[in-house]
Amino acid sequence: MEDRWSTEHVLSLAPDATSKKAAGKLSAPAPWSATGSDGDAVWGECRGSGSTPYRTVVELATPAYRCSCPSRKFPCKHALGLLLLWSSAPDAVPAAAEPADWAAEWLKDRQDRAERPAVKAETPADPAAARRRAEKRSARVAAGAAELRLRLADRVRHGLADQSAAGPWEEVAARMVDAQAPGLATRVRELDSAPPHGLLEEYAMLHLLATAATRVDELPAPLAATVRARLGYTTDAADLLAGPTVRDRWLVLGSRTSPMEGGSDDRLTTRRLWLRGAKTGRPALLLAFGRPGQAPDLALPTGRLVEAELAFHPGARPLRAALGTRYGAPEAAPDGPPTGLTVAEAVAGYGTAVADDPWLDAWPTTLTDVVPVLSPEGWHLTDGRHTLPVHRAATPEAALWRLAAVSTGRPLTVFGEYGHRGFAPVTAWGPDGRPIGLTTA
């Protein structure tokens, strides 16, 4: 029997809330004809306002989409509607041995492009010029970091009680951008919205990062790589994948897409996907980005296994990775939730991670046998012996009530990120062992 996606996963592919709503209206069989699926693709024709129906095809492994409609959103409402129909009404999208001719032509073109060898630039890189650019940037970053340390010290001497007299941090953030340290600029901007009771902590961590930036060449290689990443240095995915990779069957623990529901449609969309190696047990984080009106191009169904090669970004605590060669489409994982930790083990695990990376705000964590509880102090997760607060700023209210509804007072396995601000739930496994996303409507 063909393994079809959940409605929740289909909706997670939508570029915005408007597309979700429009797709829902196209999820019934009435407007569709000539539908079919062969396990690798789904196709169909959707009746629209014109005389010619829109031809829609979705390649499932990537996924990738093609529709003859004029929409500039990607995927369009027809692709999402077809996927919703396929996921919820198998009889309306029957299994077929071969795709329709027009769908087969597009799928073959995609396969031909994928098999075509990449054309490398003919102009060889100039190592000496690259080294000079790197040295120039290092000097600018160090100078910017030194200036930031002075600014922080001045603010502390001025006193934390009245930061308004010193003016906003935007000017300092702009100076960090000029110094080619975008990571410092981001953290500096966050100071304007930091709560008063946490301001000294934020100053201290930023001062520590700025100090490390001025002495990065003296640090051990893994920690130096972590500092550079925090400063905003990037590594091209192709360069990472040219080096060592880790092949495993990766369990997709969950995903989160921002901006969250209700956000502006003109912002860059970021999708975070968390994986765990079935053999290695190693956690991994994949990032994908989408332009306005376009969903991120990477989408993996939660609870599935993906056999693939990952290349990890260097660091003292490697987590972020680039997705390399995939070996087949995502497949069903064994029944039941993944193994997890007690609350005490989760706290100890985050402590170990912070010892490697002092600027680590949170670490991917799976909790086992916890119950969501709402008290006068707020939401918590408890295993009966220890309790974790929920990170409210990173968790929509609807997600917490959904978690409570799934639990109904019974212990659950919950995946999320745990850090010094609390636990941000992403996925829960219900009584039937099926994963339920908490970050999508």
MOGI-V211669 format. One record per residue. N is the residue number from 1. SS is DSSP state (H for helix, E for strand, L for the rest). Layout:
n:N ss:SS
n:N ss:SS
//
This chain:
n:1 ss:L
n:2 ss:L
n:3 ss:L
n:4 ss:L
n:5 ss:L
n:6 ss:L
n:7 ss:H
n:8 ss:H
n:9 ss:H
n:10 ss:H
n:11 ss:H
n:12 ss:H
n:13 ss:L
n:14 ss:L
n:15 ss:L
n:16 ss:L
n:17 ss:H
n:18 ss:H
n:19 ss:H
n:20 ss:H
n:21 ss:H
n:22 ss:H
n:23 ss:H
n:24 ss:H
n:25 ss:H
n:26 ss:L
n:27 ss:L
n:28 ss:L
n:29 ss:L
n:30 ss:L
n:31 ss:L
n:32 ss:E
n:33 ss:E
n:34 ss:E
n:35 ss:E
n:36 ss:E
n:37 ss:E
n:38 ss:L
n:39 ss:L
n:40 ss:L
n:41 ss:E
n:42 ss:E
n:43 ss:E
n:44 ss:E
n:45 ss:E
n:46 ss:E
n:47 ss:L
n:48 ss:L
n:49 ss:L
n:50 ss:L
n:51 ss:L
n:52 ss:L
n:53 ss:L
n:54 ss:E
n:55 ss:E
n:56 ss:E
n:57 ss:E
n:58 ss:E
n:59 ss:E
n:60 ss:L
n:61 ss:L
n:62 ss:L
n:63 ss:L
n:64 ss:E
n:65 ss:E
n:66 ss:E
n:67 ss:E
n:68 ss:L
n:69 ss:L
n:70 ss:L
n:71 ss:L
n:72 ss:L
n:73 ss:L
n:74 ss:E
n:75 ss:L
n:76 ss:L
n:77 ss:H
n:78 ss:H
n:79 ss:H
n:80 ss:H
n:81 ss:H
n:82 ss:H
n:83 ss:H
n:84 ss:H
n:85 ss:H
n:86 ss:H
n:87 ss:H
n:88 ss:H
n:89 ss:L
n:90 ss:H
n:91 ss:H
n:92 ss:H
n:93 ss:L
n:94 ss:L
n:95 ss:E
n:96 ss:L
n:97 ss:L
n:98 ss:L
n:99 ss:L
n:100 ss:L
n:101 ss:H
n:102 ss:H
n:103 ss:H
n:104 ss:H
n:105 ss:H
n:106 ss:H
n:107 ss:H
n:108 ss:H
n:109 ss:H
n:110 ss:H
n:111 ss:H
n:112 ss:H
n:113 ss:H
n:114 ss:H
n:115 ss:H
n:116 ss:L
n:117 ss:L
n:118 ss:L
n:119 ss:L
n:120 ss:L
n:121 ss:L
n:122 ss:L
n:123 ss:L
n:124 ss:L
n:125 ss:L
n:126 ss:L
n:127 ss:H
n:128 ss:H
n:129 ss:H
n:130 ss:H
n:131 ss:H
n:132 ss:H
n:133 ss:H
n:134 ss:H
n:135 ss:H
n:136 ss:H
n:137 ss:H
n:138 ss:H
n:139 ss:H
n:140 ss:H
n:141 ss:H
n:142 ss:H
n:143 ss:H
n:144 ss:H
n:145 ss:H
n:146 ss:H
n:147 ss:H
n:148 ss:H
n:149 ss:H
n:150 ss:H
n:151 ss:H
n:152 ss:H
n:153 ss:H
n:154 ss:H
n:155 ss:H
n:156 ss:H
n:157 ss:H
n:158 ss:H
n:159 ss:L
n:160 ss:L
n:161 ss:L
n:162 ss:L
n:163 ss:H
n:164 ss:H
n:165 ss:H
n:166 ss:H
n:167 ss:L
n:168 ss:L
n:169 ss:L
n:170 ss:H
n:171 ss:H
n:172 ss:H
n:173 ss:H
n:174 ss:H
n:175 ss:H
n:176 ss:H
n:177 ss:H
n:178 ss:H
n:179 ss:L
n:180 ss:L
n:181 ss:L
n:182 ss:H
n:183 ss:H
n:184 ss:H
n:185 ss:H
n:186 ss:H
n:187 ss:H
n:188 ss:H
n:189 ss:H
n:190 ss:H
n:191 ss:H
n:192 ss:H
n:193 ss:H
n:194 ss:L
n:195 ss:L
n:196 ss:H
n:197 ss:H
n:198 ss:H
n:199 ss:H
n:200 ss:H
n:201 ss:H
n:202 ss:H
n:203 ss:H
n:204 ss:H
n:205 ss:H
n:206 ss:H
n:207 ss:H
n:208 ss:H
n:209 ss:H
n:210 ss:H
n:211 ss:H
n:212 ss:H
n:213 ss:H
n:214 ss:H
n:215 ss:L
n:216 ss:H
n:217 ss:H
n:218 ss:H
n:219 ss:L
n:220 ss:L
n:221 ss:H
n:222 ss:H
n:223 ss:H
n:224 ss:H
n:225 ss:H
n:226 ss:H
n:227 ss:H
n:228 ss:H
n:229 ss:H
n:230 ss:H
n:231 ss:H
n:232 ss:L
n:233 ss:L
n:234 ss:L
n:235 ss:L
n:236 ss:L
n:237 ss:H
n:238 ss:H
n:239 ss:H
n:240 ss:H
n:241 ss:H
n:242 ss:L
n:243 ss:L
n:244 ss:L
n:245 ss:L
n:246 ss:E
n:247 ss:E
n:248 ss:E
n:249 ss:E
n:250 ss:E
n:251 ss:E
n:252 ss:E
n:253 ss:E
n:254 ss:E
n:255 ss:E
n:256 ss:E
n:257 ss:E
n:258 ss:E
n:259 ss:L
n:260 ss:L
n:261 ss:L
n:262 ss:L
n:263 ss:L
n:264 ss:L
n:265 ss:L
n:266 ss:L
n:267 ss:L
n:268 ss:L
n:269 ss:E
n:270 ss:E
n:271 ss:E
n:272 ss:E
n:273 ss:E
n:274 ss:E
n:275 ss:E
n:276 ss:E
n:277 ss:E
n:278 ss:L
n:279 ss:L
n:280 ss:L
n:281 ss:L
n:282 ss:L
n:283 ss:E
n:284 ss:E
n:285 ss:E
n:286 ss:E
n:287 ss:E
n:288 ss:E
n:289 ss:E
n:290 ss:E
n:291 ss:L
n:292 ss:L
n:293 ss:L
n:294 ss:E
n:295 ss:L
n:296 ss:L
n:297 ss:L
n:298 ss:L
n:299 ss:L
n:300 ss:L
n:301 ss:L
n:302 ss:L
n:303 ss:L
n:304 ss:E
n:305 ss:E
n:306 ss:E
n:307 ss:E
n:308 ss:E
n:309 ss:E
n:310 ss:E
n:311 ss:E
n:312 ss:E
n:313 ss:L
n:314 ss:L
n:315 ss:L
n:316 ss:L
n:317 ss:L
n:318 ss:L
n:319 ss:L
n:320 ss:E
n:321 ss:E
n:322 ss:E
n:323 ss:E
n:324 ss:E
n:325 ss:E
n:326 ss:E
n:327 ss:L
n:328 ss:L
n:329 ss:L
n:330 ss:L
n:331 ss:E
n:332 ss:E
n:333 ss:L
n:334 ss:L
n:335 ss:L
n:336 ss:L
n:337 ss:L
n:338 ss:L
n:339 ss:L
n:340 ss:L
n:341 ss:E
n:342 ss:L
n:343 ss:H
n:344 ss:H
n:345 ss:H
n:346 ss:H
n:347 ss:H
n:348 ss:H
n:349 ss:H
n:350 ss:H
n:351 ss:H
n:352 ss:H
n:353 ss:H
n:354 ss:H
n:355 ss:H
n:356 ss:H
n:357 ss:L
n:358 ss:L
n:359 ss:L
n:360 ss:L
n:361 ss:L
n:362 ss:E
n:363 ss:E
n:364 ss:E
n:365 ss:E
n:366 ss:E
n:367 ss:E
n:368 ss:E
n:369 ss:E
n:370 ss:E
n:371 ss:E
n:372 ss:E
n:373 ss:E
n:374 ss:E
n:375 ss:E
n:376 ss:L
n:377 ss:L
n:378 ss:E
n:379 ss:E
n:380 ss:E
n:381 ss:E
n:382 ss:E
n:383 ss:L
n:384 ss:L
n:385 ss:L
n:386 ss:L
n:387 ss:E
n:388 ss:E
n:389 ss:E
n:390 ss:E
n:391 ss:L
n:392 ss:H
n:393 ss:H
n:394 ss:H
n:395 ss:L
n:396 ss:L
n:397 ss:H
n:398 ss:H
n:399 ss:H
n:400 ss:H
n:401 ss:H
n:402 ss:H
n:403 ss:H
n:404 ss:H
n:405 ss:H
n:406 ss:H
n:407 ss:H
n:408 ss:L
n:409 ss:L
n:410 ss:L
n:411 ss:L
n:412 ss:E
n:413 ss:E
n:414 ss:E
n:415 ss:E
n:416 ss:E
n:417 ss:E
n:418 ss:E
n:419 ss:E
n:420 ss:L
n:421 ss:L
n:422 ss:E
n:423 ss:E
n:424 ss:E
n:425 ss:E
n:426 ss:E
n:427 ss:E
n:428 ss:E
n:429 ss:E
n:430 ss:L
n:431 ss:L
n:432 ss:L
n:433 ss:L
n:434 ss:L
n:435 ss:E
n:436 ss:E
n:437 ss:E
n:438 ss:L
n:439 ss:L
n:440 ss:L
n:441 ss:L
//
